[in-house]
Amino acid sequence: MTYIKVHWIHKNQDEPIELYSELDEDRYEVRKVEIFVNNTVGYVTNNYSYGETLLGECPIPSLESINSNPEFKAKNITKEEFFAIWDKYVPFQK
């Protein structure tokens, strides 16, 4: 698994500003947490979701590709960093 954090720079109150994703070996999202500017949160996995957060239908592009758009700052994070966020916001864990 690969874990990424994406900071999205924008002014749209209806879109998340931070996205945390767990990706499988083909870069499809398995789990995702989205954090909005007003500190509301959405999350999703194959079995459940909260809010309007959905798993991507296509593989997530490389970090280089994501970062080529100045609205995004993406980086790899550790499994522990991802699950610290997941455990903080998802009431029924893993």
C-alpha positions as CSV (number, residue, x, y, z in Angstrom):
1,M,0.0,0.0,0.0
2,T,1.0,3.6,-0.6
3,Y,-0.2,6.5,1.5
4,I,-0.5,10.1,0.3
5,K,-1.5,13.5,1.6
6,V,-2.7,16.2,-0.8
7,H,-3.1,19.8,0.2
8,W,-5.6,21.5,-2.2
9,I,-5.2,25.3,-2.5
10,H,-8.5,26.9,-3.4
11,K,-11.3,29.1,-2.0
12,N,-14.3,26.8,-2.6
13,Q,-15.9,26.1,0.7
14,D,-17.6,23.0,-0.7
15,E,-14.3,21.2,-1.6
16,P,-11.8,19.6,0.8
17,I,-8.5,21.3,1.5
18,E,-6.7,18.2,2.6
19,L,-7.0,14.7,1.3
20,Y,-5.4,11.6,2.8
21,S,-5.5,8.4,0.6
22,E,-4.5,4.8,1.0
23,L,-3.7,3.4,-2.4
24,D,-3.4,-0.2,-3.6
25,E,-0.5,-1.5,-5.8
26,D,-2.3,-0.1,-8.9
27,R,-2.8,3.3,-7.2
28,Y,-6.6,2.9,-6.8
29,E,-7.9,4.4,-3.6
30,V,-8.8,2.0,-0.9
31,R,-9.6,4.5,1.9
32,K,-9.8,8.3,1.9
33,V,-10.3,11.1,4.4
34,E,-11.2,14.6,3.3
35,I,-10.9,17.6,5.6
36,F,-12.7,20.9,4.7
37,V,-11.8,24.4,5.6
38,N,-14.5,24.5,8.3
39,N,-13.0,21.3,9.9
40,T,-15.8,19.0,8.7
41,V,-14.7,15.7,7.5
42,G,-15.7,13.1,5.0
43,Y,-14.3,9.5,4.7
44,V,-14.8,6.5,2.6
45,T,-13.7,2.9,2.1
46,N,-15.2,0.1,0.1
47,N,-17.7,-0.8,2.8
48,Y,-18.9,2.6,4.1
49,S,-18.7,6.3,3.7
50,Y,-19.5,9.5,5.6
51,G,-20.4,12.8,3.9
52,E,-20.1,13.1,0.1
53,T,-16.6,11.6,-0.1
54,L,-16.1,9.0,-2.8
55,L,-13.3,6.7,-3.8
56,G,-11.7,7.7,-7.1
57,E,-12.8,5.6,-10.1
58,C,-9.3,5.8,-11.8
59,P,-5.8,5.2,-10.5
60,I,-4.4,8.2,-8.7
61,P,-1.7,10.0,-10.8
62,S,2.0,10.1,-9.7
63,L,3.0,12.8,-7.2
64,E,4.9,14.5,-9.9
65,S,1.8,14.7,-12.0
66,I,-0.4,16.0,-9.1
67,N,2.3,18.5,-8.2
68,S,2.5,19.9,-11.7
69,N,-0.8,21.7,-10.9
70,P,0.0,24.7,-8.6
71,E,-3.3,24.1,-6.8
72,F,-2.0,20.9,-5.3
73,K,0.9,19.9,-3.0
74,A,1.1,16.2,-2.7
75,K,3.5,14.0,-0.8
76,N,3.9,10.4,0.4
77,I,3.2,9.8,4.0
78,T,3.8,6.8,6.2
79,K,1.2,4.1,7.0
80,E,1.3,5.4,10.6
81,E,0.6,9.0,9.5
82,F,-2.4,7.9,7.5
83,F,-3.8,5.8,10.3
84,A,-3.3,8.6,12.8
85,I,-5.7,10.7,10.7
86,W,-8.0,7.7,9.9
87,D,-8.3,6.8,13.6
88,K,-8.9,10.4,14.6
89,Y,-11.9,10.9,12.2
90,V,-13.4,7.5,11.6
91,P,-15.5,6.3,14.5
92,F,-15.4,2.6,13.6
93,Q,-11.8,1.9,12.9
94,K,-10.1,-0.3,10.3
